[in-house]
Amino acid sequence: MEREILLSGIGGQGIQLAAKTLAVAAMREGRRVMMFGTYGGEMRGGDTDAVVVMGTAERLLTPPVIDFAWAGVAMHPMGWPAMAAKLRPGGIVLLNTSVFENPVAYEGTVVPLAVAGMATAAGMPQAGAMLALGAFAAATGIVEIDSLRSVVEDVLPPYRRQSAPANRSALTLGYEAVADRLCPAWPRPELAT
């Protein structure tokens, strides 16, 4: 079983770091993982996207450049049209309603969350993508929150390691903001046998 996750936003929102955090946490849980990131030439404000493909089999069949995806984390409306075109019906998308002004059309589970507003209110304005990643993990069970929290320092460059405590807090805040497993990523072990 494989899961493809799209992360999309604008430069400066932490999309690439969130994707790397998700990928490394999944590897630590024993899954096969591929990640691919793209971004515009602007340092801040340009488009940025990442794809994380993970699976439970011995090898992955889906390349990291994908035509369709099971899930998405949409941090800015600029990337929504491209993401919406790739999302398969029946999956899940987490939507940063702090910047999305209009509702989106999607034939699956939509998790609206004021990510940027929550991060700013908690005193962590630069940790919005981590907050979204924590919420996405809670809504899907794609990885455990402890796995995400344990890799935070490892994925940060040395000159940004002082951000690790805030990123861990943001992951937890996002995880706690979503009460239910809305769209499980993996079958429950007792159902898989």
N, C-alpha and C positions, 0 to 999 in steps of 0.2 A: 504494500500500500504506500502510495506517495501523496504528498501534499505540497502544493505550490502556493507560496504567499508572496503577494506584491506589496511593496511599501512605496508610497509616493508622497512627495511634498515639494518644498522649495529648499534651496541651499540654506544652511544655518539651522534647520529644524532637527538635525540629528538622525536623518533617515538611514544613512550608511552605517552609523554606529549602532542603531537599533537592529538593523539587519545582521550585522556582524555578531552582536550579542545573542540574537536568536540562533544563528548558525552554530556558534561555539557551544551554547547551552545544549542544543540538540545533539551535537557530537559527544558531549560529555555524558549524555543519556544513552549513548550507544547507537544513535541513528546515523545513517548515511546522509551527507549534506553537501549541497552545492550552492554557491552564492554568486550573484553577478550584480554589480552596481553600475549605474550610469549617472552622469550629472552634466549640466550645462557648463559653459565656460565661466559664468559669473561666480564670484566667490560667495556671495550671498544673494538670495532672491531668485536665482535661476532654478529650473526644474531639476529634480533629483529623484531617481527611482532605484529600487533594488528588488531583486527576486531571490527568494530562498526556496530551494527545493529540498525536501527531506523525505526519507522513507524508512521503512522497517525491513526491507529486503536486503540481501547481501550486496546488491548494486542498484543504482538508480537508472531508470530508463529515460527519464525526462531530462533534457538538457536545461541549463540555467537560463537560456533565452527561450521564452515560452510564448505560445499563442493563446493558451487558456490557463486560468488559475482557479483554485478552490477558494482562496480568500484574499482579502486586501486590508491594508491599513492606509487610509486616505487622510493625510494631514493638511492638504491644501487643495482647493477646487481646481487649480491649474492642471493638475494631473488626473483629475477624475474622468474626463472623457476617454482617455487611453486605457485607464484601469477598467472602467465600466465595460468597454468593448472586449476585455479579456476574461472577465469574471463569469464562470459557469453558473447557471441557476442552481439554487440549493445550497450555496456556500454561505460565507459570512464576510461582511465588511465593517470595519470600525471606522467611524466618521468623526473627524475633529470638528464638532459643531461650533467651536470658537471662531472658525473662519468660513465655514460653509454657511452661506446665508439662505440657500434654497434647499428643499428636500431633494433627495436623489431617487431615481427609479432603479430598483434592483430586485430581481426575483429570488431573494434569499433573505437571510437574517441581516438586518442593519442595526448596528450598535452605535447610537448617537451618544457622544461624550464630549463635553466641553474641555478637551485636553489642555489647550493652552491656558484657558482661564483657571483650571484647577492647579496647573503647575505654577502659574504666577501667584495665585492665592496662597500656595504652600511655600512661597519664597524660593522656588526653583524654576524660574522662567525659561531656562535653557534645557530643561529636562523633559519637555513635552513628549518627545518621541519615546522616551523610556516609560513615561506614564502610560502612553498608548500601548506600548508593548506589554506592560503588566496587565492592562485591561484585556488585551487580545488573548494573552495566555489564560486568564481566568475564564473568558468566554468560550475558549476552544479546547483547553488542556493540551495544546500543541507541545508545550514543555512545562515542567514544574517551576513554580516561582523560585524555589530554592536554587534550582539550576541557573536561572537567569541571574539571581543575586550573586551567586558564587563566581561568575565569570566577569563581572563588571570591571574589576580592576585589570584583569588580563587583556581585555579588548581596548582599553584606553592607551593612547600613546603616553610615554613617560611624562611629557610636559602637561598632561591633562589629568594625571592621577588624583589630584586634589578634588576632582569632580566625582570620584567613586562613591562617597557617602550620599551625596545628593541623588545620584543615579539609582542607588539601591533604594533610597526612600521613595523616589518617583515610581519605580517598579512596584513597590508594595502598595503605594497609594492607588495606582491604577488597578492593580489586582483586586484590592478591596472595594473598588468602585463598581465592580461587576459581580453581582450576587450569584448568578447561575451559570452553569455550563450551557450556553445557548446553542452551540453548534459543535459537538464533540469532533475533534480531529481524528481520534483513533477509536476503534471499537473497545468497549470495556473488556478487560481480560476474561471475565466470566462468560461473556458472550462469544468470544473468539474461539473457544474450544469446542 
